[in-house]
Amino acid sequence: MTDREVVHCVAPKGVLRVALNYGNRVLVDRGAGGRPQGISVEIAGLLSDWLSVDMSFVDYHRAADVSDAAAQDLWDVCFLAVDPERAKLITFTDPYVRIDGCYLVPARCSARDASELFSSSVKVGSVEGSAYSLTLQRKPGARNLRIYPDMATMFAALDNGEVDAVAGIGDVMQIKAAQRVGARVLHPSFMDIRQALGVPKGRFIAAAALKDFVRDLSRADMIGDILERHGVSRTCALL
């Protein structure tokens, strides 16, 4: 198969359509003028160069919305945490970065660590379709999980006393804890969120090409450098 044919398999519309999940602020955010920036954006740019094809961004507010759109031919590549449920719709590369999944608890909660929290009767809020929600729904204690459509609604529930803790990405939980008197993030984390690139299920050639691309980044020792440029420790790199 020629390079041109591979590019067509990855970007069949002639432009690389990159799904950005703004629900994960560790990987993507908006900079000056609302321009997307972050780890996902930089890696997407490198992939665009690697394929010698232009790219465009398709914006989503939640990971669940990205995975739900996988069968609708709306994007060509995504940046999501690997999960068995998502893998029914998406073929993932090897994970390239590890992110902590942590609980934030308010001053009124006496839990000391993550294992104690979720195995107790404490009600825990989480965002629908997120990697940590999908994981927690498979764990003992899932009956105490309360699912919310987005992070703003989840934190409103915490502040109103509807739940006694919330789950999320560690760095984001630290920011939110600092905004609430007496709130804290429980350590150690309750899970490793392993992020990868993905393509819609059934695009076998595209999946193989992305796996080669991620391996090329790893061989060039570029992943740690990319993480550090965006404020994430290079020790979080998995390749």
C-alpha positions as a printed Julia matrix, in Angstrom:
239×3 Matrix{Float64}:
   0.0    0.0    0.0
   1.33   3.43  -0.93
   1.74   6.32   1.49
  -1.07   8.14  -0.31
  -3.43   5.22   0.24
  -2.54   5.1    3.94
  -3.23   8.83   4.27
  -6.61   8.31   2.6
  -7.44   5.58   5.12
  -6.56   7.83   8.06
  -8.13  11.01   6.64
 -10.67   9.89   4.02
 -12.18  13.39   3.67
  -8.81  14.83   2.63
  -8.29  16.61   5.95
  -7.43  15.07   9.33
 -10.48  15.65  11.56
  -9.26  15.69  15.15
 -11.74  15.23  18.0
 -10.8   17.41  20.98
 -12.25  16.6   24.4
 -12.35  19.84  26.36
 -13.54  17.88  29.38
  -9.91  16.88  29.99
  -8.06  20.12  30.72
  -4.79  18.26  31.2
  -4.77  17.46  27.48
  -6.54  20.39  25.84
  -7.69  23.88  26.71
  -8.27  27.21  24.99
  -5.6   29.88  24.8
  -5.59  33.44  23.53
  -8.5   34.15  21.23
 -10.05  30.79  22.05
  -7.47  28.86  20.06
  -7.08  25.22  21.14
  -3.83  24.38  22.88
  -2.34  21.55  24.89
  -0.89  18.07  24.62
  -3.59  16.73  22.28
  -3.24  19.73  19.98
   0.54  19.43  19.73
   0.42  15.69  19.04
  -2.33  16.23  16.47
  -0.1   18.76  14.72
   2.75  16.27  14.62
   0.42  13.62  13.21
  -0.77  16.06  10.56
   2.86  16.71   9.57
   3.66  12.98   9.67
   0.83  12.34   7.21
   1.45  15.54   5.2
  -2.23  16.45   5.39
  -4.09  19.47   6.77
  -6.1   19.1    9.96
  -9.26  20.54  11.47
 -10.67  20.29  14.99
 -14.03  18.89  16.06
 -14.84  20.16  19.55
 -16.54  18.13  22.29
 -17.22  19.0   25.92
 -17.15  15.43  27.23
 -15.31  12.2   26.5
 -18.68  10.45  26.24
 -19.65  12.7   23.34
 -16.45  11.81  21.48
 -16.98   8.07  21.84
 -20.7    8.34  21.02
 -19.78  10.04  17.73
 -17.27   7.35  16.73
 -19.69   5.58  14.39
 -21.04   8.79  12.83
 -18.04   9.65  10.61
 -17.54  13.01  12.35
 -13.86  12.62  13.27
 -10.8   10.62  12.2
  -8.64  10.57  15.34
  -9.38  11.14  19.0
  -7.46  11.47  22.26
  -9.19   9.48  25.01
  -8.48   7.2   27.94
  -8.46   3.52  27.04
 -11.5    1.69  28.38
 -13.19  -1.63  27.47
 -16.55   0.06  26.81
 -15.0    2.64  24.49
 -13.01  -0.1   22.76
 -16.29  -1.44  21.38
 -16.4    1.66  19.16
 -12.78   2.82  19.01
  -9.46   1.12  18.23
  -6.73   2.55  20.46
  -2.97   2.86  20.12
  -0.71   1.95  23.01
  -1.25   4.46  25.85
   1.29   7.27  25.81
   0.58   9.06  29.11
  -0.74   8.22  32.56
  -3.0   10.66  34.43
  -4.15  10.22  38.03
  -7.84   9.73  38.8
  -8.51  11.18  42.25
 -11.3   11.95  44.69
 -11.98  15.44  46.0
 -13.7   15.56  49.38
 -15.07  18.58  51.27
 -14.24  19.42  54.88
 -17.32  17.52  56.09
 -16.02  14.18  54.75
 -13.82  12.19  57.14
 -12.49   9.62  54.63
  -8.71   9.29  54.74
  -7.96   7.46  51.49
  -9.55   6.38  48.23
 -10.15   2.72  49.11
 -11.91   3.66  52.35
 -14.07   6.22  50.57
 -15.56   4.14  47.78
 -16.12   1.01  49.87
 -18.11   3.02  52.42
 -21.64   4.38  52.0
 -20.37   7.8   50.9
 -22.1    9.11  47.79
 -19.59   9.95  45.05
 -20.3   12.19  42.08
 -18.78  11.55  38.65
 -19.23  12.78  35.07
 -21.18  10.65  32.61
 -19.04   8.64  30.2
 -15.7    9.69  31.71
 -12.92   7.14  32.11
 -13.2    7.3   35.88
 -17.0    6.83  35.78
 -16.67   3.78  33.54
 -14.07   2.32  35.91
 -15.99   3.08  39.11
 -19.17   1.57  37.68
 -17.35  -1.78  37.55
 -16.11  -1.62  41.16
 -17.71  -2.77  44.42
 -19.5    0.24  45.87
 -20.82   1.38  42.47
 -24.3    1.63  44.0
 -23.1    4.81  45.74
 -22.01   6.45  42.49
 -24.05   9.42  41.27
 -23.6   10.3   37.6
 -23.91  13.9   36.36
 -24.0   15.2   32.78
 -21.01  17.52  33.2
 -18.44  18.8   35.69
 -20.32  21.99  36.55
 -23.41  20.02  37.57
 -21.29  17.56  39.53
 -19.58  20.29  41.55
 -22.91  22.02  42.17
 -24.13  18.73  43.65
 -21.05  18.57  45.87
 -21.48  22.14  47.07
 -25.19  21.55  47.75
 -24.49  18.41  49.79
 -26.08  15.96  47.34
 -22.82  13.98  47.25
 -19.98  13.72  49.74
 -17.12  13.43  47.24
 -16.44  13.74  43.52
 -14.13  11.86  41.17
 -11.99  13.38  38.45
  -8.58  14.06  36.96
  -6.06  14.72  39.71
  -4.75  18.06  38.44
  -8.27  19.39  37.94
  -9.34  18.17  41.39
  -6.41  20.04  42.94
  -7.56  23.28  41.3
 -11.15  22.75  42.42
 -10.08  21.86  45.98
  -8.16  25.12  46.26
 -11.41  26.97  45.51
 -13.25  25.34  48.45
 -12.39  25.94  52.1
 -11.25  22.73  53.76
 -11.56  20.59  50.63
  -8.75  18.15  49.84
  -7.73  15.55  47.28
  -7.31  12.01  48.59
  -4.05  10.19  47.91
  -3.0    7.87  46.48
  -5.09   8.1   43.32
  -7.84   5.53  42.83
  -6.84   4.78  39.22
  -4.35   5.42  36.44
  -6.1    7.02  33.48
  -4.15   5.78  30.45
  -4.53   8.09  27.48
  -4.12   6.98  23.87
  -4.95   7.98  20.32
  -7.91   6.25  18.73
  -9.7    5.76  15.42
 -13.27   4.6   14.75
 -13.63   0.83  14.93
 -13.13  -0.93  11.61
 -10.49   1.41  10.21
  -7.77  -1.22  10.37
  -5.19   0.51   8.2
  -5.7    3.81  10.02
  -5.29   2.05  13.38
  -2.02   0.46  12.26
  -0.74   3.81  10.96
  -1.49   5.57  14.26
   0.25   2.83  16.2
   3.33   3.35  14.02
   3.11   7.12  14.6
   2.97   6.74  18.39
   5.91   4.33  18.29
   7.88   6.87  16.22
   7.21   9.53  18.88
   8.39   7.12  21.53
  11.58   6.16  19.69
  12.42   9.85  19.26
  11.85  10.38  23.01
   9.39  13.16  22.16
   6.48  12.28  24.44
   8.18  13.35  27.67
   9.24  16.63  26.05
   5.67  17.32  24.9
   4.3   16.65  28.38
   6.81  18.97  30.03
   6.02  21.79  27.62
   2.45  21.66  28.9
   3.2   21.39  32.6
   2.95  17.62  33.0
   5.85  15.63  34.45
   7.7   13.51  31.89
   7.5   10.65  34.4
   3.84  10.35  33.33
   4.94   9.23  29.85
   4.28   5.54  29.27
   6.35   5.13  26.08
